[in-house]
Amino acid sequence: MDNQAQEFDIRCSNACTKAGAAALLLSAVALGMLQPLTKSQQLDAVTKYYSGRLALHDAINRLDKDPNWLLLLKDEKLGRQAAKEWTLDTILKYKVHPEGRPGLITKSKEEFLGEGVSMLASGMTLQAPRDIEFELTLLGDGSLLSHARGFSNQINRSIYRWTYLRTMIVLFSKGKRQTEIVTHFPDEKTAYVPSVTRDDLLALTIPEIIELASYEPVEETKLDALVRDDATLTLPSVGIPFNIIPAASLVEMALLLTSIYFWLYLREAKTSDNFPPSGTLFGVFSRSAPSRLVFRLLLLAPPVAAALLAYKTFWITPANVAPAVLIVLLGCVINLETRREQ
């Protein structure tokens, strides 16, 4: 009977040792992924910044070809005001009525078509200004641009110069409107970029927006290169590069399975009458206060690594939150289970 009990203790100890070693290895991998994940988040922010700049420039080009915009510019009373003085907010509220209504353009559909414009959208707002509004709002997000500035020194300097110009244009616009000026400039030494409110962006005129969109224009080849420069992780034991986000989810699930495995065999080992027996994993770590402290720290590694990994990937997917929560709960249970016996 004693020999059977001893064999039982050793088998449980071996199972927990293997699971614990695997969990510690996975925790090290998870901690090693934090920096690539930060770079991946910065890459995503840079991609959105470049896409926003390109889309803003494209929207302005489409505005110049919009038949409704061309119709407005041909009006003797409103044309010059719309091109030079109207804010984006005013243009967004404008509707084209070729049939003629008080305060709006009074040209007929036939006259308009006779001037060489082949399209007409009666009673509709202009689409290009709405696209301009969307891209300006995206580029007004200070948090997005702050992340993008951390990707590389070249991009950091480029975004700093562009956001500095944006701040100056917004200040000039506020001065014309004689509104309260409370505007923060981007920090040259750090990656900080202040956000710009939607109201301030809608108060810009078309010439101001064109100046902002045309400053140091972004090339599509740079965006294509960034898309190809997707963050990957190569596991030394496998030698195959993984995309960083799926790899993070894989590590989370592996940590959860090893934690469950360790917990189940810990419960099984505790059924022994002489737990923690000498010569086993639990007996070795229960001999002194320093060894027990080391054991506690080792037990903390998987929950901490899982929580950090879930936090770092939450910006793109919340799928890793549930496994991380389960791993943290299992870590608390395992700590309580072992504490009672020491």
URVEN-V956428 format. One record per residue. N is the residue number from 1. OMEGA is omega in degrees with one decimal (* if undefined). Layout:
n,omega
N,OMEGA
N,OMEGA
This chain:
n,omega
1,-179.0
2,179.6
3,177.5
4,178.5
5,179.9
6,178.4
7,177.5
8,179.4
9,-177.8
10,179.7
11,178.0
12,179.4
13,179.0
14,179.5
15,179.1
16,179.1
17,179.2
18,179.7
19,179.4
20,178.5
21,178.2
22,179.5
23,178.9
24,177.7
25,178.3
26,177.3
27,178.0
28,177.0
29,-179.9
30,179.1
31,177.9
32,179.8
33,-174.8
34,-179.5
35,174.3
36,178.2
37,175.8
38,178.3
39,178.9
40,177.6
41,177.3
42,177.8
43,178.2
44,179.3
45,178.4
46,178.9
47,178.5
48,178.3
49,179.6
50,179.2
51,178.3
52,178.6
53,179.9
54,-179.8
55,177.4
56,178.7
57,179.1
58,179.9
59,178.2
60,177.4
61,178.8
62,177.5
63,179.5
64,-179.8
65,-178.9
66,-177.6
67,178.2
68,176.9
69,177.5
70,177.3
71,-179.7
72,-178.6
73,-179.9
74,179.9
75,-175.5
76,-175.6
77,-171.8
78,-173.4
79,-177.8
80,178.4
81,-178.7
82,-176.0
83,-172.0
84,-167.9
85,-176.9
86,175.2
87,178.8
88,178.3
89,178.9
90,-179.7
91,179.6
92,-178.8
93,-174.9
94,175.9
95,-179.7
96,177.6
97,-177.3
98,-179.9
99,177.7
100,176.7
101,-177.8
102,175.7
103,-179.3
104,-177.9
105,-175.1
106,178.3
107,178.2
108,179.2
109,-178.9
110,178.5
111,-178.9
112,179.6
113,179.6
114,-179.9
115,172.1
116,178.2
117,-170.3
118,-177.0
119,178.6
120,178.1
121,-173.9
122,175.3
123,-177.5
124,174.2
125,179.5
126,-176.3
127,-176.8
128,177.2
129,177.1
130,175.2
131,176.7
132,178.3
133,-178.4
134,-177.5
135,177.3
136,178.3
137,176.9
138,-179.0
139,176.3
140,-179.5
141,-178.2
142,179.8
143,178.5
144,-177.7
145,176.9
146,176.5
147,-177.8
148,-178.4
149,-179.1
150,-175.2
151,179.1
152,-178.9
153,179.7
154,179.1
155,177.4
156,-178.8
157,-178.8
158,-179.6
159,178.2
160,-179.1
161,-178.3
162,-179.8
163,175.3
164,176.6
165,178.9
166,179.2
167,178.7
168,179.2
169,178.8
170,177.6
171,178.5
172,179.2
173,178.5
174,178.4
175,178.3
176,-178.7
177,179.9
178,176.6
179,-179.3
180,-176.8
181,173.9
182,-175.0
183,178.8
184,179.0
185,174.1
186,-178.8
187,-177.7
188,-174.6
189,177.7
190,-178.6
191,-175.0
192,173.6
193,179.3
194,175.3
195,176.5
196,-176.4
197,179.0
198,179.8
199,179.0
200,179.1
201,178.9
202,179.8
203,179.1
204,176.4
205,180.0
206,177.0
207,178.6
208,178.6
209,178.0
210,177.5
211,-179.5
212,-178.2
213,-175.8
214,-176.7
215,-179.2
216,-174.8
217,180.0
218,178.4
219,-179.7
220,179.7
221,177.6
222,178.5
223,179.2
224,179.2
225,179.0
226,179.4
227,178.9
228,-177.0
229,-178.7
230,-177.4
231,178.1
232,179.0
233,178.1
234,177.4
235,-176.6
236,-176.5
237,-178.1
238,179.6
239,-179.7
240,178.5
241,177.0
242,168.7
243,-168.3
244,-176.6
245,175.0
246,178.4
247,178.1
248,178.2
249,178.3
250,179.2
251,178.0
252,-178.7
253,178.0
254,176.2
255,179.6
256,-179.2
257,179.3
258,177.3
259,177.1
260,179.7
261,179.9
262,-177.9
263,-179.1
264,-179.7
265,172.8
266,177.5
267,178.7
268,-179.7
269,-178.2
270,177.7
271,178.3
272,-177.9
273,-177.2
274,178.3
275,-2.5
276,-176.4
277,179.0
278,177.3
279,177.4
280,-179.4
281,-176.0
282,177.4
283,-179.5
284,-176.0
285,-177.2
286,-173.0
287,-176.0
288,179.8
289,178.0
290,179.7
291,177.3
292,177.3
293,178.0
294,179.2
295,178.8
296,-179.9
297,178.1
298,178.5
299,-179.9
300,-173.4
301,-179.1
302,179.1
303,-179.7
304,-179.4
305,-179.8
306,-180.0
307,179.6
308,179.9
309,178.0
310,178.9
311,-177.1
312,-179.3
313,-175.9
314,-177.9
315,-179.1
316,178.3
317,176.6
318,-174.0
319,-177.3
320,-178.2
321,-177.3
322,176.0
323,-179.9
324,178.4
325,178.8
326,178.9
327,178.2
328,178.7
329,177.8
330,177.0
331,177.9
332,-180.0
333,-179.8
334,177.7
335,178.6
336,-179.3
337,-178.0
338,-178.6
339,-177.6
340,-175.3
341,-176.9
342,*
